[in-house]
Amino acid sequence: MEITSCFCTIAAALFIFTVLWKLRDGSAARYWTAAFGALAGALGASLYFLVPPVVCGVVLLSCSFILICVSERVELLPAKSRVVLVTGCDSGFGHVLAKRLSEMGVMVFAGVLDVDGAGAQQLREAGSENLQVLQLDVTDSSQIEAAHRRVCAQVADTGLWGLVNNAGVLRCPMDAELHPITEYRRCMDVNFLGAVKMCQVFLPLLRRSRGRIVNMSSMAGQVPMPMFAAYGASKAALSVFSQVSRLELSVWGVSVALIQPAGFRTNIFGNSDDVTRYRDEILAAVSSEAREDYGEAYISSLPDSLSKMSQQCAEDLSPVVDDMCHALLSARPKAVYTPGQMGWLLPFVYRCCPTAVFDTIITTLVKNTDREPAALSRS
């Protein structure tokens, strides 16, 4: 009897986990999942009192199997004749997305920070007639206006189908107190205000085509993570802006999708020269009191976390690029995409766990340096 009861309990736990897993995205299919889950849960609870526990367990396992195997049919819109502008195409997600979209037949304007850089040259060497490289620093209004004129000259009356605000900076993770105010301002300028300005300038073209906006946020914009105050704050601002824009622009037929990936290995982590520069900048900007409390050894160790973080992140960028393509070309785009390991689970834990439990989890998972601040070590 104990074995069958245990089997029923495990089956019920598996069923609940499966329902939560299927509900993790923002698509319309989650409502069917919720309805099916509620119906199956009620059926299982009723059967528990009417039939042996083993039968109840089999029913719940069968329902879990159905939920796992049945996936939503992805209906994509025709790619040809559509025009998409992507920022931050020098490397990473934007670089891969620009190439993939152009191969699919989409006309792509690939904005890069350095039109003469290696990333821009690789895009040009791809040789696709559907791909044009633009000089586009999203913090420079004159470059945004120049890009707007060039896009307008080619899309004529058809409008712009998609705007992907992918450009972003991470800088150096460090304690919020140690972040120079210039680092906060830089993150906000690129990750948030640059995207806002792009939306304002290109929305008339997007309304004309009833198109799509895809904004690249981050899990750090939804989940508080130690050492990511500047980056997380800028991405949180972009997330709220995206959600408000989605509500406001729906009446115009313009959809807004938010991509919130977990950790992926891109050039956002910088290189050895960046690490040295960050170390010098932090030591030069930190106050004498903070330098004494934290200690130079601790402060100097912070930029080294970039290399460690990069190695721990997933190298395959396709889950993110797949979601970006879905947001642009799916007949039923989702409001929020959470690609990557922990992409949906960690936000779920943050929302549902007691604060003390979450704090223990996140401080254990996110540990960027093995050193302690000097004053804490002395105490």
C-alpha positions as CSV (number, residue, x, y, z in Angstrom):
1,M,0.0,0.0,0.0
2,E,2.8,2.4,0.9
3,I,4.5,1.7,-2.5
4,T,1.4,2.5,-4.5
5,S,0.8,5.7,-2.5
6,C,4.4,6.7,-3.1
7,F,4.0,6.0,-6.8
8,C,0.8,8.2,-6.9
9,T,2.7,11.0,-5.1
10,I,5.6,10.9,-7.5
11,A,3.2,10.8,-10.5
12,A,1.4,13.9,-9.1
13,A,4.6,15.7,-8.5
14,L,5.8,14.9,-12.1
15,F,2.5,16.1,-13.5
16,I,2.7,19.4,-11.6
17,F,6.2,20.0,-12.7
18,T,5.3,19.2,-16.3
19,V,2.4,21.8,-16.2
20,L,4.8,24.4,-14.8
21,W,7.3,23.6,-17.5
22,K,4.8,24.0,-20.2
23,L,3.6,27.3,-18.7
24,R,7.0,28.8,-18.7
25,D,6.6,30.7,-22.0
26,G,4.3,33.6,-22.8
27,S,2.4,32.1,-25.7
28,A,-1.3,31.6,-26.1
29,A,-0.7,27.9,-25.8
30,R,-0.1,28.3,-22.1
31,Y,-3.9,28.9,-21.6
32,W,-4.7,25.5,-23.2
33,T,-2.0,24.0,-21.0
34,A,-3.5,25.6,-17.9
35,A,-7.0,24.4,-18.8
36,F,-5.8,20.9,-19.6
37,G,-3.8,20.9,-16.4
38,A,-6.7,22.0,-14.2
39,L,-9.0,19.4,-15.8
40,A,-6.5,16.5,-15.5
41,G,-5.7,17.6,-11.9
42,A,-9.4,17.6,-11.0
43,L,-9.8,14.2,-12.6
44,G,-6.8,12.8,-10.7
45,A,-8.0,14.2,-7.4
46,S,-11.4,12.6,-8.0
47,L,-9.9,9.2,-9.0
48,Y,-7.8,9.2,-5.9
49,F,-10.9,8.6,-3.8
50,L,-12.7,6.3,-6.3
51,V,-9.9,3.9,-7.6
52,P,-6.7,2.4,-6.2
53,P,-3.8,4.9,-6.0
54,V,-1.9,3.0,-8.7
55,V,-4.6,3.8,-11.3
56,C,-4.6,7.4,-10.3
57,G,-0.8,7.5,-10.7
58,V,-1.1,6.0,-14.2
59,V,-3.7,8.6,-15.2
60,L,-1.4,11.4,-14.1
61,L,1.6,9.9,-15.8
62,S,-0.4,9.6,-19.0
63,C,-1.4,13.3,-18.8
64,S,2.2,14.3,-18.2
65,F,3.3,12.3,-21.3
66,I,0.6,14.0,-23.4
67,L,1.7,17.5,-22.3
68,I,5.3,16.7,-23.0
69,C,4.7,15.2,-26.5
70,V,2.1,17.6,-27.7
71,S,3.8,20.8,-28.9
72,E,2.3,23.9,-30.4
73,R,2.5,24.0,-34.2
74,V,4.8,26.8,-35.3
75,E,3.3,28.7,-38.2
76,L,5.8,31.1,-39.8
77,L,5.0,34.0,-42.0
78,P,6.7,34.3,-45.5
79,A,10.2,35.8,-45.0
80,K,10.6,37.3,-48.5
81,S,9.8,41.0,-49.0
82,R,10.1,41.7,-45.3
83,V,12.7,44.2,-44.0
84,V,14.3,44.0,-40.6
85,L,16.8,46.3,-38.8
86,V,19.1,44.7,-36.2
87,T,21.4,46.6,-33.9
88,G,24.6,45.3,-32.4
89,C,25.6,43.1,-35.3
90,D,29.4,43.3,-34.8
91,S,29.3,39.9,-33.0
92,G,27.1,37.6,-30.9
93,F,23.4,37.3,-31.2
94,G,23.0,40.2,-33.7
95,H,25.7,38.9,-36.0
96,V,24.3,35.4,-36.2
97,L,20.7,36.7,-36.5
98,A,21.6,39.0,-39.4
99,K,23.2,36.2,-41.3
100,R,20.3,33.7,-40.7
101,L,17.5,36.2,-41.6
102,S,19.3,37.1,-44.8
103,E,19.6,33.4,-45.7
104,M,15.9,33.1,-45.1
105,G,15.2,35.8,-47.7
106,V,14.6,38.7,-45.3
107,M,16.2,42.0,-46.2
108,V,18.4,42.9,-43.3
109,F,19.9,46.2,-42.3
110,A,22.7,45.2,-39.9
111,G,23.8,48.0,-37.6
112,V,27.3,47.8,-36.3
113,L,29.4,49.9,-33.9
114,D,32.4,49.8,-36.2
115,V,31.6,49.6,-39.9
116,D,35.3,48.9,-40.6
117,G,35.6,46.2,-37.9
118,A,36.1,42.5,-38.2
119,G,32.4,41.7,-37.6
120,A,31.2,44.1,-40.3
121,Q,33.7,42.7,-42.7
122,Q,32.5,39.2,-42.0
123,L,28.9,40.2,-42.8
124,R,30.0,41.8,-46.0
125,E,32.0,38.7,-47.0
126,A,28.8,36.6,-46.5
127,G,27.9,38.0,-49.9
128,S,24.2,38.1,-49.4
129,E,22.3,40.6,-51.5
130,N,19.7,40.7,-48.7
131,L,22.2,42.1,-46.1
132,Q,23.4,45.7,-45.8
133,V,25.8,46.9,-43.1
134,L,25.1,50.2,-41.4
135,Q,27.3,52.3,-39.1
136,L,25.0,52.6,-36.1
137,D,26.0,53.6,-32.6
138,V,22.6,53.6,-30.7
139,T,23.9,56.3,-28.4
140,D,24.5,58.7,-31.3
141,S,21.4,60.5,-32.5
142,S,23.0,61.6,-35.8
143,Q,23.8,57.9,-36.7
144,I,20.3,56.8,-35.8
145,E,18.9,59.6,-38.1
146,A,21.2,58.6,-40.9
147,A,20.2,54.9,-40.6
148,H,16.5,56.1,-40.6
149,R,17.0,58.0,-43.9
150,R,18.7,55.0,-45.5
151,V,16.0,52.6,-44.4
152,C,13.3,55.0,-45.5
153,A,14.9,55.4,-48.9
154,Q,14.6,51.6,-49.5
155,V,11.3,50.5,-47.9
156,A,9.3,53.3,-49.5
157,D,5.6,52.9,-48.6
158,T,5.8,49.3,-47.4
159,G,7.3,50.2,-44.1
160,L,9.7,48.3,-41.8
161,W,8.7,44.9,-40.7
162,G,11.0,44.4,-37.7
163,L,13.3,46.3,-35.4
164,V,15.6,44.2,-33.2
165,N,17.2,46.2,-30.4
166,N,20.1,43.8,-29.7
167,A,22.9,46.2,-29.0
168,G,24.1,46.0,-25.4
169,V,27.0,46.3,-23.0
170,L,27.8,44.5,-19.8
171,R,31.0,46.2,-18.6
172,C,32.5,44.8,-15.4
173,P,30.4,43.1,-12.7
174,M,31.1,44.5,-9.3
175,D,29.5,45.6,-6.0
176,A,26.9,48.3,-6.6
177,E,28.8,50.7,-4.3
178,L,32.0,50.3,-6.3
179,H,30.4,50.9,-9.7
180,P,31.5,54.3,-11.0
181,I,28.5,56.4,-11.9
182,T,29.9,56.6,-15.5
183,E,29.3,52.8,-15.7
184,Y,25.7,53.1,-14.7
185,R,25.2,55.9,-17.2
186,R,26.9,53.9,-20.0
187,C,24.7,50.8,-19.4
188,M,21.6,52.9,-19.3
189,D,22.6,54.8,-22.5
190,V,23.2,51.7,-24.5
191,N,21.0,49.0,-23.1
192,F,17.9,51.2,-22.4
193,L,17.9,54.7,-23.8
194,G,19.4,53.6,-27.1
195,A,16.6,51.1,-27.6
196,V,14.0,53.7,-26.6
197,K,15.4,56.2,-29.1
198,M,15.4,53.5,-31.9
199,C,11.8,52.7,-31.2
200,Q,10.7,56.3,-31.3
201,V,12.5,57.0,-34.6
202,F,11.4,53.8,-36.4
203,L,7.9,53.3,-35.1
204,P,6.2,55.3,-37.9
205,L,7.7,52.8,-40.3
206,L,6.7,49.8,-38.1
207,R,3.1,51.1,-37.8
208,R,2.9,51.3,-41.6
209,S,3.6,47.5,-41.9
210,R,2.0,46.5,-38.6
211,G,5.4,45.0,-37.8
212,R,7.4,43.7,-34.8
213,I,9.8,45.1,-32.2
214,V,12.1,42.6,-30.5
215,N,14.0,43.9,-27.5
216,M,17.0,42.0,-26.0
217,S,16.8,42.1,-22.2
218,S,18.3,39.6,-19.8
219,M,17.5,37.3,-17.0
220,A,19.4,39.8,-14.8
221,G,16.7,42.3,-15.7
222,Q,14.1,40.2,-13.9
223,V,16.1,38.5,-11.2
224,P,18.3,40.5,-8.8
225,M,21.9,39.1,-9.2
226,P,24.9,40.2,-7.1
227,M,27.4,42.3,-9.0
228,F,25.0,43.2,-11.8
229,A,23.4,46.4,-10.4
230,A,24.2,48.6,-13.4
231,Y,23.5,46.0,-16.1
232,G,20.5,44.5,-14.4
233,A,18.9,48.0,-13.7
234,S,19.3,48.9,-17.4
235,K,17.8,45.6,-18.6
236,A,14.9,45.9,-16.0
237,A,14.1,49.4,-17.4
238,L,14.1,47.9,-20.9
239,S,11.8,45.1,-19.8
240,V,9.2,47.5,-18.3
241,F,9.4,49.7,-21.3
242,S,8.8,46.7,-23.6
243,Q,5.8,45.5,-21.6
244,V,4.2,48.9,-21.6
245,S,4.9,49.4,-25.3
246,R,3.3,46.0,-26.0
247,L,0.1,47.2,-24.4
248,E,0.1,50.6,-26.1
249,L,1.1,49.4,-29.6
250,S,-1.3,46.5,-29.9
251,V,-4.0,48.8,-31.1
252,W,-1.7,49.7,-34.0
253,G,-1.1,46.1,-34.9
254,V,2.6,46.3,-33.8
255,S,3.7,43.4,-31.5
256,V,6.5,43.8,-29.0
257,A,8.5,40.7,-27.8
258,L,11.0,40.6,-25.0
259,I,14.0,38.2,-25.1
260,Q,15.3,37.3,-21.6
261,P,18.2,34.9,-22.1
262,A,20.2,33.2,-19.4
263,G,24.0,33.1,-19.8
264,F,25.5,32.7,-23.4
265,R,29.1,33.2,-24.5
266,T,29.3,36.3,-26.6
267,N,31.8,39.2,-26.9
268,I,29.9,41.1,-24.3
269,F,32.4,39.7,-21.7
270,G,35.3,41.5,-23.4
271,N,38.9,40.4,-23.7
272,S,42.1,40.7,-21.6
273,D,42.6,44.3,-22.6
274,D,39.2,45.2,-21.3
275,V,39.9,43.4,-18.0
276,T,43.0,45.5,-17.5
277,R,41.2,48.7,-18.4
278,Y,38.3,47.9,-16.1
279,R,40.7,47.3,-13.2
280,D,42.4,50.6,-13.7
281,E,39.1,52.5,-14.0
282,I,37.6,51.0,-10.8
283,L,40.8,51.7,-8.8
284,A,40.9,55.3,-10.1
285,A,37.2,56.0,-9.4
286,V,36.7,54.3,-6.0
287,S,36.6,56.5,-2.9
288,S,39.3,56.2,-0.3
289,E,36.9,54.8,2.3
290,A,35.6,52.1,0.0
291,R,39.2,51.3,-1.1
292,E,40.1,50.8,2.6
293,D,37.0,48.7,3.4
294,Y,37.1,46.5,0.3
295,G,40.8,46.4,-0.2
296,E,42.8,46.6,-3.4
297,A,43.2,42.9,-3.7
298,Y,39.4,42.3,-3.7
299,I,38.7,45.2,-6.1
300,S,41.4,44.1,-8.5
301,S,40.0,40.6,-8.5
302,L,36.6,41.7,-9.8
303,P,37.4,42.1,-13.6
304,D,38.8,38.5,-13.6
305,S,35.3,37.2,-13.2
306,L,34.5,38.1,-16.8
307,S,36.6,35.3,-18.1
308,K,35.2,32.8,-15.6
309,M,31.6,33.8,-16.4
310,S,32.3,33.5,-20.2
311,Q,33.6,29.9,-19.7
312,Q,30.5,29.0,-17.7
313,C,28.1,30.2,-20.3
314,A,26.6,28.2,-23.1
315,E,28.6,28.5,-26.4
316,D,25.7,27.6,-28.7
317,L,23.8,30.8,-29.5
318,S,21.0,29.1,-31.5
319,P,18.4,28.9,-28.7
320,V,18.4,32.7,-28.5
321,V,18.6,33.3,-32.3
322,D,15.8,30.8,-32.8
323,D,13.6,32.7,-30.4
324,M,14.5,36.0,-32.1
325,C,13.4,34.5,-35.4
326,H,10.2,33.2,-33.9
327,A,9.4,36.7,-32.5
328,L,9.9,38.2,-35.9
329,L,8.3,35.7,-38.2
330,S,5.8,33.6,-36.2
331,A,2.1,34.1,-36.8
332,R,1.7,34.0,-33.0
333,P,4.8,35.5,-31.4
334,K,5.2,35.3,-27.6
335,A,5.3,38.2,-25.3
336,V,8.4,36.9,-23.5
337,Y,11.1,34.4,-24.5
338,T,13.4,32.8,-21.9
339,P,16.1,30.8,-23.7
340,G,18.9,29.0,-21.9
341,Q,19.4,27.0,-18.8
342,M,17.7,28.5,-15.8
343,G,16.1,31.1,-18.2
344,W,12.6,30.4,-16.8
345,L,13.4,28.4,-13.7
346,L,15.4,31.1,-11.8
347,P,12.7,33.8,-12.3
348,F,10.1,31.3,-11.2
349,V,12.1,30.6,-8.0
350,Y,12.5,34.3,-7.4
351,R,8.8,34.9,-7.7
352,C,7.7,31.9,-5.6
353,C,10.3,31.2,-3.0
354,P,10.6,33.0,0.4
355,T,13.1,35.8,0.2
356,A,15.6,34.1,2.6
357,V,15.5,30.9,0.5
358,F,16.0,32.8,-2.8
359,D,18.9,34.9,-1.3
360,T,20.7,31.7,-0.3
361,I,20.2,30.2,-3.8
362,I,21.3,33.3,-5.8
363,T,24.3,34.1,-3.6
364,T,25.5,30.5,-4.0
365,L,25.0,30.4,-7.7
366,V,26.4,33.8,-8.5
367,K,29.8,34.0,-6.9
368,N,32.2,36.0,-9.1
369,T,35.3,36.1,-6.9
370,D,36.8,33.9,-4.2
371,R,38.1,36.8,-2.3
372,E,36.4,38.7,0.5
373,P,36.4,42.4,1.1
374,A,39.3,43.3,3.4
375,A,37.2,44.6,6.3
376,L,35.1,41.5,6.4
377,S,38.2,39.3,6.3
378,R,39.7,41.2,9.3
379,S,36.5,40.9,11.2
